[in-house]
Amino acid sequence: MHFTIDHTSRFVDVMGSGDMTIDDVTDYFDALVTDGGMPYRKLIDLRGVSPKLTDDDIMMLGARVSAYAHMEPRGPIAVVSTADAS
């Protein structure tokens, strides 16, 4: 996953390609929080992604997203994908 956090336009652009692992997702989450992109609009394009996430990975991501619930505002998110697994 490649992402850009644009503070000028308050927009996060995420483009995925190839295999996506738990490390890809957590790196994105970490950058989103530490770089101050949480309140920005987000466009996440996963059309070129093949998710490689285990059930444990999904559970961990769910817990992490729940932990972010107190971080307001979080900004709107649009996800584009052609794969059910995404």
C-alpha positions as CSV (number, residue, x, y, z in Angstrom):
1,M,0.0,0.0,0.0
2,H,1.2,3.5,-0.9
3,F,-0.5,6.5,0.8
4,T,-0.1,10.2,0.8
5,I,-1.4,12.5,3.6
6,D,-1.9,15.9,2.1
7,H,-2.2,18.5,4.9
8,T,-2.9,21.3,2.5
9,S,-6.0,19.7,1.0
10,R,-6.8,17.7,4.2
11,F,-7.0,14.5,2.1
12,V,-5.5,11.0,2.4
13,D,-5.0,9.1,-0.8
14,V,-4.3,5.3,-0.5
15,M,-3.4,3.1,-3.4
16,G,-3.0,-0.7,-3.0
17,S,-1.4,-3.2,-5.3
18,G,-0.3,-6.8,-5.0
19,D,-0.4,-8.7,-1.7
20,M,-1.6,-6.7,1.3
21,T,-0.4,-7.9,4.7
22,I,-1.2,-6.9,8.3
23,D,2.0,-4.9,8.3
24,D,0.8,-2.8,5.4
25,V,-2.4,-2.0,7.2
26,T,-0.8,-1.2,10.6
27,D,1.8,1.0,8.9
28,Y,-1.0,3.0,7.3
29,F,-2.9,3.3,10.6
30,D,0.3,4.3,12.4
31,A,1.0,7.1,9.9
32,L,-2.6,8.2,9.9
33,V,-2.5,8.8,13.7
34,T,1.1,10.1,14.1
35,D,0.9,12.4,11.0
36,G,-2.4,13.9,12.0
37,G,-4.5,12.5,9.0
38,M,-7.3,11.0,11.1
39,P,-9.8,13.9,10.6
40,Y,-9.1,14.1,6.8
41,R,-11.2,12.7,3.9
42,K,-9.8,9.3,2.8
43,L,-10.0,7.6,-0.5
44,I,-8.7,4.0,-0.3
45,D,-8.3,2.2,-3.7
46,L,-7.9,-1.5,-3.2
47,R,-8.7,-2.6,-6.8
48,G,-5.2,-3.9,-7.3
49,V,-4.9,-5.7,-3.9
50,S,-4.9,-9.3,-2.9
51,P,-5.5,-9.4,0.9
52,K,-3.2,-11.8,2.8
53,L,-4.8,-11.4,6.2
54,T,-5.5,-14.2,8.7
55,D,-8.6,-14.4,11.0
56,D,-6.3,-13.2,13.8
57,D,-5.2,-10.3,11.7
58,I,-8.8,-9.3,11.1
59,M,-9.6,-9.5,14.9
60,M,-6.5,-7.4,15.7
61,L,-7.5,-4.8,13.1
62,G,-11.1,-4.7,14.5
63,A,-9.8,-4.1,18.0
64,R,-7.4,-1.4,16.8
65,V,-10.2,0.4,14.9
66,S,-12.4,0.2,18.0
67,A,-9.6,1.9,20.0
68,Y,-9.6,4.8,17.5
69,A,-13.3,5.5,18.2
70,H,-12.4,8.2,20.7
71,M,-10.4,10.1,18.1
72,E,-12.8,12.6,16.8
73,P,-13.3,13.8,14.2
74,R,-12.2,10.8,12.1
75,G,-13.2,12.0,8.6
76,P,-15.2,10.3,5.9
77,I,-13.8,7.2,4.2
78,A,-14.5,5.8,0.7
79,V,-13.2,2.4,-0.2
80,V,-13.0,1.1,-3.8
81,S,-12.5,-2.6,-4.4
82,T,-13.4,-5.3,-6.9
83,A,-12.5,-8.3,-4.6
84,D,-14.9,-9.5,-1.9
85,A,-11.9,-10.2,0.4
86,S,-10.9,-6.6,0.4
